[in-house]
């Protein structure tokens, strides 16, 4: 049974729509590791899903398998906009807070890069528009993406960029594909 070895998610952890998917992925990973390296899984002390979908653990889990919403990650936004932002630092600070509000990640992990006055056309015109990418380890979901789009669209509207001329691509990045401090988040 690949669903049995899952972790209990605390009710106080930040909101993260990826919990169920991560629990299933964790179960699959644990099952795979168990089949190849049986001794490695014993320190995880995982138990079965309880009725009602609640998960439990007998002992602390390996931190690499913890809720991605509570781990340091790389919520980073790269945004290109073809209008000049009169106070780019304030805009970037507001965008950072929008990422925190949507993802539940601590602001100390958030990076924002805004390229204003960019050469950008949309639909063949250079009318105000924006394109960007939001990357994160976990915390990328329909709900978080929608919350972020609402906030970033409101911020850009203040600078004349209509919501129907904004594209943001969202990427849930594996820990091993994010580098920081001379290594990746996977180690």
PEKAWO-V65497 format. One record per backbone hydrogen bond with DSSP energy under -0.5 kcal/mol. CO is the residue of the C=O (numbers start at 1). NH is the residue of the N-H. E is the energy in kcal/mol with one decimal. If there is no record, write none. Layout:
BEGIN
CO:NH:E ; CO:NH:E
END
This chain:
BEGIN
4:6:-1.7 ; 6:47:-0.8 ; 8:10:-0.6 ; 10:13:-1.3 ; 16:19:-1.6 ; 18:22:-3.3 ; 19:23:-2.8 ; 20:24:-2.2 ; 21:25:-2.6 ; 22:26:-3.3 ; 23:27:-2.3 ; 24:28:-2.2 ; 25:29:-2.9 ; 26:30:-3.1 ; 27:31:-2.4 ; 28:32:-2.5 ; 29:33:-3.1 ; 30:34:-2.8 ; 31:35:-1.8 ; 32:36:-1.5 ; 33:37:-4.2 ; 37:40:-1.7 ; 37:41:-0.6 ; 38:41:-0.7 ; 38:42:-0.6 ; 41:44:-2.3 ; 41:45:-0.7 ; 42:45:-0.7 ; 45:58:-2.0 ; 45:59:-0.6 ; 47:6:-1.8 ; 48:56:-0.6 ; 50:53:-1.4 ; 51:54:-0.5 ; 54:50:-3.7 ; 56:47:-1.2 ; 62:65:-2.5 ; 63:66:-1.2 ; 67:70:-1.9 ; 67:71:-0.6 ; 74:76:-1.1 ; 75:111:-2.3 ; 76:135:-2.8 ; 77:79:-0.5 ; 77:113:-2.9 ; 78:133:-2.2 ; 79:115:-3.1 ; 80:131:-2.4 ; 81:118:-2.5 ; 83:117:-1.7 ; 84:86:-0.7 ; 85:88:-0.7 ; 87:91:-2.0 ; 88:92:-2.8 ; 89:93:-2.1 ; 90:94:-2.3 ; 91:95:-2.5 ; 92:96:-2.4 ; 93:97:-2.0 ; 94:98:-1.8 ; 95:99:-1.9 ; 96:100:-2.1 ; 97:101:-2.6 ; 98:102:-2.1 ; 99:103:-2.9 ; 100:104:-2.4 ; 106:109:-1.9 ; 107:110:-1.3 ; 111:77:-2.5 ; 113:79:-2.9 ; 114:116:-0.8 ; 115:81:-2.4 ; 115:118:-0.6 ; 118:120:-1.0 ; 122:125:-1.6 ; 125:122:-2.6 ; 129:82:-2.0 ; 130:167:-2.2 ; 131:80:-3.3 ; 132:169:-2.7 ; 133:78:-2.4 ; 133:135:-0.5 ; 134:171:-2.7 ; 135:76:-2.4 ; 136:138:-1.0 ; 136:173:-2.8 ; 139:141:-0.6 ; 141:145:-2.8 ; 142:146:-2.1 ; 143:147:-2.3 ; 144:148:-2.5 ; 145:149:-2.7 ; 146:150:-2.1 ; 147:151:-1.9 ; 148:152:-3.2 ; 149:153:-2.2 ; 150:154:-1.7 ; 151:155:-2.2 ; 152:156:-2.5 ; 153:157:-2.2 ; 154:158:-1.2 ; 156:159:-1.8 ; 156:161:-2.2 ; 157:160:-1.9 ; 160:162:-0.7 ; 162:165:-2.1 ; 163:166:-1.0 ; 165:130:-2.3 ; 167:132:-1.7 ; 169:134:-2.7 ; 171:136:-2.1 ; 171:173:-0.8 ; 174:177:-2.1 ; 175:178:-1.5 ; 175:185:-1.1 ; 175:186:-0.8 ; 178:185:-2.1 ; 180:183:-1.4 ; 183:180:-3.8 ; 184:187:-1.4
END
